[in-house]
Every structure is written in structure tokens, then in C-alpha cells.
Amino acid sequence: MERATAALEEEEEEEEEALATRGQIEEPEEAPNTQTPSHKIMMWTRDEFRLCHQEWTSPRCLMYSPTPHLCRGLLFSYRDHLDGSLPVVTSYSSRTRAVKGNTRLCTVVRNSSIHSLTSDQPQTITSSKARCVTLSRVPVRMRGPSLHRVPLLNPSTPQTVPSHQELPSHYSGSPLWTTAQKITNYVLEWDEGKKNSIFREYYVGHQRHCKVMRLCPAVGYTFRVAALNDIGTSGFSTEVVFYTTGSLPQISLPPRLIKAGPSWVKLEWTRPNSCSAEEVVTYTLEMQDETKGLNFQEVYSGLELNCKLESLRRNTQYKFRLITCSGEWRSAPSSLLVCKTTPDRPGPPVNPAVNAVTYHSFCVAWEPPQDDGGSGDLTYVLEISEGNSEAERQWVTRYRGPERKHLCEDVKPATSYSLRLSCVDVGGQSQCSDDLTVHTHIPPPGRCRPPRIMGDVKHKELTLQWDGPVCGEESEGVEFSLEMCAIEEASEPAEVYRGSKTECTVGNLLPGTTYRFQVRAVNSVGYGPYSESVEISTAAGPPGQCSPPAINVTSHTCADVTWENNESSGIDISEYRLDWGRDLDSLEMVYSGLETYFQISNLEASTDYCCRLQAVNQAGAGPYSDLVTCRTPAAVPDVVSGVHLLDLPPTPTESESFSPSTCLALTWDEPHCNGAEITSYSISMGDDIITTGNATCHIIRDLLPDSEYSLQIRAENEMGPGPFSQTLTVRTRPLPPFPPRLECAAVGPQSLKLRWGFSSRSQLNNDTTYILQMEDRNQRFVVVYRGPSHTFKLQRLSESSRYRFRIQAVSEAGEGPFSEMYTFSTTKSLPQTLKAPKIVQLEGNTCEVTWESIPPMRGDRISYVLQVLGGRESDFKQVYKGDETSFQLFGLQWNTDYRVRVFACRRCADTHQELFGSFSPSAHFNLRRSDATLAVEADVTRVPMGKTFTDEQFAGLIVFGVATLSVVMAFLLQLLI
């Protein structure tokens, strides 16, 4: 085989060289290698084939049909590959004839081997693997235009070809080009670049090329072409999309400054004249900030012809340039635009302050503003207004200059002034600072008259009155300061009153004590001289406040309280009162007497208590002492109470493993912990001690059924175990009953009768309830019966279906376990009983019997059995069995009574069993001689009137009655079974 192939290749090389010498083989032109290796596709002309270079994204298969008189060569078969795989060669033909003239078709170089292809049969050339395909002057006879090839565009023009441009989907094995009549015109249609799948005719003519004018740049257009001859028009070729290139914009003009602000500039530019209105032009604005470097940074890119740049620094110079982009082109940067932001107005001066205030002047100082607006040259403006009300203010400029300090002179004494500051630069004037109020001084006040007593002197308070100094302007805003000191304690004077009134009530004094009082006036300037001092003694009163008592806790139930003897307030103390309680609202007096010691008992453990002390004399009761608190130590827990038995566990997660026969669920109330958290509980059950956690419930397991137990519970904390609770006597329940055995007593097509019972008589109980469950379509068990009966019949079931059941017994001892799964099946239904057949007498002694039809039952076919009883016969004979609903009886005797009946038969497809239905009522007829066709419809109970029965008829009637009675009895027996 290899030798034959080599010989064939050498022979073809020689033939190719010979033809090339004569100029009969045209070498294909090499396309510029601009991208990855491209596949090649053939383009045909009217009198020759020519190879064109075209780019494709998937393998292509081309077919042609040359003239039939040429010699035979390799035969390629086309197979459509919908999945995008490569076409394959499926058959070859080695028959060869001499080639005359220039009828040599082509030479294909495939997988480094040359194959000669001649045109005698429809050929298929696969160009996905071929590196070179040469075709030259193959005569073609046209019979009619076929599907035209995809129109080709100049390789220099960008284009887009869909990846699925194979042969048409409806083309199956027939040649793409067939011999036909000469093509007269070509029709080129396009979508005008609208992408709406609506094509319009652009060119009609015999030329195979067309130049499309007046297109938009950078727009895709879809084309398709068809051929015309005298016979008709071919189908359109595959749609191809070609894109036009974009226009190259001019060098952009520099942007123009519209307006500038302290932190923004607004620029605009113009659209290049070379760009059409439909062309999309993008503008890129770049900015140079010398403080950040000499590089230009992109600050805007878009389609607008203006831009506002924000977040710039004030009083700063920036440089801008513009770049225009259109399609795939990008213009050079424009010339530079240099602009500068404006300074901003400064902020107000900060920290204004007034010092050196006198009768006639004051000095104002301030700090420069935090924001100078970008300009360092500031001028400060000081404004002053007399008065405080907004309506009376009239601002007057007192200073304007660069200094940050100013002395205001020639002001009125004892007058209020309002001040405000602002500053001015190139950017404008700042806002004014907050108003600052200053008061000029007045002269200090003179000496006051000595204070005097008003009313009676009490043991804790007294009321004094005095006269103020006589003065002029300084009397406005004058206040008085009253000072007091105790003579016996030799203490320093202390101010007890300050205000504008000339009287005062002094309280919180000690009974029977002498005090010295003196007063002086004060204004905004300062204090005046003291008045003459006055000594006044208070009256005797109740005792003073006692010192806080001391508490010594000896145990968690007992505490000792002690206190000191209080000083008398001019009168001896008659008794002490001690209040005790858990809080301030619950204080109660627990002791009254002259002792300074008291013991308190019957306290609770780990509880907060408080107490206070009060002294009493003849003048009354003194104030309570400060509140003193204490806390008793912790103790063991109290006795557990509320112990009782639960029917079910407290948590649902424990319900599955809980059995009342072997488990006890206990719960109890949490006792008082006495200051220490309860850590565990102990359950005493006879000689056993069960320790649990700090939960107030517990389940005791593994007990004996139907047994009695005595239980006690106690709580424990870090102080130790508490006392046991009262004894609780409980009893476990007996074991629940076991499930009975389930049996099927009767089976029907749509019913199942189930029964059950115990194998052991000892488990029978009248109080036992049975729960029967059946599995549904979702494989879930649902309860179909609950009650004490031992039988249950399920109705409305499906025929020939399997059902799964389980049963459970429930008694006073609880719910027993479920039984094992039982599976029972229903039987198939018998066909229904047909109505009496109908008889129609035909020509001669022939009758046609018809009966009603029954539809198939669950896919099983229905057949029918026809029986006839005639003459003196005593038994029905079967004359027909089949699927038809009619049958003709031949050879009947004239004037003879006949009876017919029919029944249905169900043929089970799964078991190949036949189920017979009941007999229909018999129909009676008598064949009579008559020219006309008579229809005889007889009933089982109808007998012709006015005639007497013959012996044969009477015998037949008896047989029919016996047969009917037998059928009825059989049907009843079947129902009972």
C-alpha cells in the first residue's frame, strides 16, 4: 500500500510539473500573514475556479460538481459536523482516466502528501488540513443558480465572519455548485447598519464586486448575496458583517477657561471639524500639578465638551492639555492652558479676649484666623456697640489695621459693651466673630449697718436683717455677703449668705451655741468694708445627729449593734432608737432605750441588712444617723419542696427513650440557695444516692416495672448539703402490651379486611386500644383505625395494589412498640355485567347480535364471549369469543326460539390470567320468514302475549330460571367468602 501511494505521488508530481511547464496550473497567491495561520476557502467564477484567502474561526468544507464527462479520481464524501469537529474523508475511488487538455481539476497537498482530484463525481475538499489548494480552468455547465458563496471583502478591510459559516443547514450531501444555465445577475442586500435583521437591496447586476459608499466610520454592516438566471433566484448566502474604520481626529485645540474659583475651575473645548456628527468622540483632559510632580494626570474622560474640576487648592497655578480619541485613533496632546485658582476669603479672628478693664478703658486682643484664605496680608476690623439688646445695637468701627491688639479708651463707666472682630484680604471680608460682652468697672460699695435679729431665735435657725450702704452708681448690681463663726469653737468666719436681699435666714445651727455675724457689700469691682460684728446665741433643741452605729455579724442568723453616747444639745438624752431592716423602705424600730448595745437574731443567710440610730431628749428627736449596711454569710440550701412525678419527660428530646415502666420523671421547686449557688441535687432511693446537676428535673432509668420506690431530694452548694425533703412514694407502670399479629381476612379489588389478636391469652385486656397505620404515597404512616375492635375493613382502595401496614397496642401501661411491616395486595376487578344483547334479523336465516363495549381496565384488554341456546337444547353453547362487539349467526332454523347471552372477559397482561364477568340477561328471539328485515329486542322477563308455550319453550324457561338462580347464589357466596 505504501509503495502504491508513493508511486501515485510521484506520478502526480510529474503530471503537475508538466502542467506547470505549459502554464496550465495557477499558483495561489500568498496572503499577508497578519494573524495566526488562516484556513482557505474557494471562490468560483463562471468559467473557472480560483483560490482565495479568507480567515475563518472553524474548519470549512467546500463542494463542487464539475462536468460529468471528466475522468474519475479521489471521491470525498461530505458529512455535516454540528459539534464543530473536523470533516473526515469517508471513501476513496482509485479509478483513473487520462486527462485531456486543461481538464485537470486540482492538486491538494494534505498531510504532506499530494492527491490529484479530477472532476467526474461530486467532490468534497476539506481545507482545514490542506496547506495549498490549486484549481485551474475547470469547465462548468450551469443548470440553475444554487446557494451563492459568502461575498468576499478586500483583505485590507477589517471584517467579521461568524464562526458558524458552514454549508447551509438544509444542504445534505448534494453538490453546492451544479451544472445550470448561465447566471445573469447578482443581488446584494444589506441592513444599512441598523442591526434589525431587515435587509434592503443595494445592488443588482452581473458584476461580482460592488463598492458601498457613504458609510459611517466605525460601524458594522451586514451583507448577503444571491444569484439570478433565467430559471429563478437562488437562496441568499450566509450573512457577513464588515466594519468600517474610524476617522483620524485633528490635533486638539487647547481647552479654554470659563471661570475659576478658590477650589475649582471650569473649562470648555470644541469638537474637531474632521469628525462627522455620527462619529463618537471621546475627550481626555490631563492636568499638571507642580506641587505633586511634572507628570500630567488624567482628570476627565468622556463625551462632554466642558468639565468642572473641583477639590483644587486655592491661589495655585495649574496646567491643562486636551487629547481627542475617535475609534482606534488618539490625537496628540494640545498646547497647554495655564490658569490659577483665586484666593478665598479668610476666616474670622479667633480667641478674642478683654483685659485691663478700668472705669474708662479696656484692652482687646485676638489671634489670627485659622484660615487666612491663601493670602498672608490681613487687615483686622474691630467694631463696638453700646448695650446688649439686638434692637439697640449700633456697630461703630473703633479700629482697622494689621495689629492684633487695641486699647479702647473714653468709654462710659458701669456700662455694657458688645465687641466683634473681622478681617479683610484680596478674597473679601470674613464673617464676624462671636459677640464679646465687656462691662466697665464701677466704684466699690461702702460700709453696711450691723445685722439685727428678726423674730424669735430658734435652736437651729435665726433670721437677720441689715441696711445697705448709701452710694450712687455703685449701688447698681450690689450684693451682700454674710459671714458667721462659732465663738466656742474659735473657727474662721464662713460665708453663709450671698445675694441682693438685705435679710437672710441662717439654718443648720447647733442648739445652745453662740455665733458671731458680720456683713459687707460687694459689686463687680470688689468687696466693701465689713460692718460691725454681732454675737447671737441659739436656743436649746433636740439632740444632734448620732454617729453611725457599728455592726458585728456573729453568724448567718445573729448580729451585734453598738454605738457611742451622743453629746447633749443643752439637754440630756432620754433614749436611743435603733431602726433595722433589709432596705430603707422596710426599716422598723427594733430597740428603744439608753443602752449603747443591742443583739439582733433570726436573720436570714446571705441577706443585706441596714440600720440607723436616733437620739431623743425633752426638746424632741434628733436627726437619724447615716445608714449602715451589712450582709449575713451564706449557708446550706433550704429544704426542697414541690417534689412530684411527671407523666412525660420535661424535654422532647428524651421522649423517644423514655418508658413509664422502667423510668421515673421527677421535678421539684428550686429551694432558696442562702447566698451560695446550688451546684447539684442528691436523690435518695433506698440505700442508693443519685447525684444530678443543678437542674430541677431528672429521669431515673433502669427500674423494675410495676414496682414501688421511696424518694427524697436535697440540694447542695459550696457550703454543704441541705436537709432532705419529705418522702415521696412512687410506682412504675406495668410493661405496655406487645403488638398483635396482623392478618388479612378477606381480599377484594377495592377493599381489604384485616384482623388481629394476641398469641397469649394473658395479654388480653378490655381496655386495650389498637392503632392501625397504613403507609401512604409519601412513605409516611397514617392512622386508619384507632379503637378496641380486632377487625377493620379498608374501602376505596386501588385494584391490584400493594399496601403496607403496622399495628400498635395501647393500654394504661402506655404505648407498646409497633409491629413488623405487613404487606397485603388487592385483587383485580372483574369486568362489569353487560346489558342484554340486541338481535337484528338479516336476509335469510341470518341474524346479527350486538352488545355494549367496555373500555380497557388498567391497560388490560377486554374480550367478549357469546353463547346461544336454541331449540330443544338445555345448555348454552359458546359461538364467539373475541374483541368485537357484534357477531352474525348463520344457519338458524325458522320458527325456532333462541336465547343469547354475553359476558366480558378481562385478559391480565401481567399474569396472563383471564377474569370472567357475570352473564348478561339473555335475549329471546324467534326467526320468522319475512321479506323485510325485522329487529327483535327481547327482555329476560318479556314473553309474547296471546301465545301459548310449547314444550320446548317451557323446558327452556325452567332451565333459564335454574341457571339464573345458580348465578345469583354463586355471586352471593363469592361476596360472603
Number of C-alpha atoms within 10 A of each C-alpha: 6 7 8 9 13 13 12 15 16 13 12 16 16 12 15 18 13 13 16 13 10 10 12 18 21 15 15 14 9 9 11 9 8 7 7 7 10 18 20 24 22 21 18 14 11 12 13 14 20 19 19 18 18 17 17 19 12 16 21 21 20 19 20 20 20 23 18 14 9 21 20 19 21 20 22 20 17 23 15 18 11 10 6 13 10 17 20 16 13 10 10 11 10 9 10 12 11 10 14 9 8 15 19 24 24 21 20 20 17 16 9 10 11 19 18 19 21 23 25 18 20 21 22 24 23 22 22 18 16 17 15 17 21 17 21 21 18 21 18 22 18 20 16 20 25 21 19 21 20 18 17 14 15 8 12 7 10 13 17 14 16 13 11 15 17 17 18 14 8 6 11 12 13 13 19 21 23 20 19 15 15 17 19 13 18 21 20 23 20 22 19 19 19 13 13 8 11 12 17 12 14 14 18 17 14 13 11 14 13 12 6 8 6 5 13 18 18 18 18 21 20 20 23 22 25 23 25 23 18 13 13 11 18 18 16 19 21 21 16 21 19 18 18 15 16 17 19 16 21 18 16 21 18 19 24 17 15 12 13 17 17 21 17 18 21 16 19 15 17 13 19 14 9 10 17 13 10 10 15 14 20 17 22 17 23 19 20 20 16 13 9 8 9 10 11 16 13 14 13 17 16 14 14 14 13 18 18 13 13 12 9 17 17 19 18 17 16 19 16 24 23 25 23 26 22 20 17 10 13 18 16 15 18 17 16 17 16 15 16 18 19 21 21 22 21 26 20 24 25 16 12 19 15 18 12 9 16 18 18 16 17 20 15 19 15 17 13 18 18 11 15 22 24 19 16 11 12 20 15 22 21 21 18 21 18 19 16 14 8 7 7 10 14 12 14 12 13 14 17 16 14 13 14 16 18 17 15 15 12 9 16 17 16 20 16 16 19 20 24 21 24 23 27 23 20 16 17 13 19 22 16 17 18 16 14 15 17 19 19 19 22 23 18 19 27 19 18 21 17 19 23 16 16 14 9 11 15 18 22 18 16 21 17 18 16 22 15 21 17 11 12 10 12 20 19 13 12 20 20 22 20 25 19 21 19 20 16 9 10 9 10 11 16 13 14 15 18 17 14 14 14 17 19 19 13 15 13 9 18 23 22 17 19 17 20 15 23 22 29 25 26 22 19 18 17 13 18 20 14 18 19 14 14 15 15 15 19 19 19 18 22 24 27 20 17 21 16 18 20 16 19 13 16 13 15 19 17 16 19 14 16 14 18 13 13 16 14 18 21 18 17 15 22 15 17 22 18 24 19 21 17 16 13 14 7 11 16 14 13 14 18 15 14 14 14 14 15 16 15 14 12 9 15 19 22 18 16 15 19 18 26 24 25 23 28 22 19 13 16 13 20 20 15 18 18 15 15 15 17 17 17 22 18 20 22 22 26 19 18 22 16 12 20 14 18 14 10 17 23 15 8 8 9 11 11 8 9 17 25 24 21 18 21 25 19 19 19 16 13 19 17 16 22 21 19 19 16 23 16 17 23 20 19 18 16 10 5 10 13 11 16 16 14 16 13 17 21 18 17 13 15 10 16 16 18 14 13 12 15 13 19 19 24 22 30 23 21 15 16 14 19 21 16 18 19 16 14 14 13 14 17 19 20 17 19 21 22 17 23 22 16 22 15 17 14 15 17 18 18 18 18 22 15 19 17 18 16 15 11 8 8 7 14 12 11 9 11 19 19 22 19 22 19 20 16 12 8 6 9 9 15 13 13 14 17 16 15 15 14 14 16 18 15 13 12 9 16 17 16 15 13 12 18 16 21 21 25 21 23 21 17 13 18 17 21 18 14 16 17 15 13 15 14 15 20 19 17 18 18 16 20 16 16 20 17 23 24 22 24 16 22 17 12 16 15 16 23 15 20 18 21 13 16 17 10 13 15 12 11 15 16 22 21 22 19 25 18 20 20 22 14 14 14 15 14 15 13 14 13 17 16 14 14 15 17 18 17 15 16 12 9 16 15 12 12 15 19 21 20 25 24 30 24 27 23 24 19 17 12 8 7 10 11 17 15 20 18 17 20 20 21 24 24 25 23 17 20 16 13 10 8 9 14 16 14 16 14 21 15 14 9 10 12 8 6 5 7 10 11 9 10 15 17 12 14 22 15 12 15 19 11 11 13 15 12 12 14 12 12 12 12 11 10 9 10 8 8
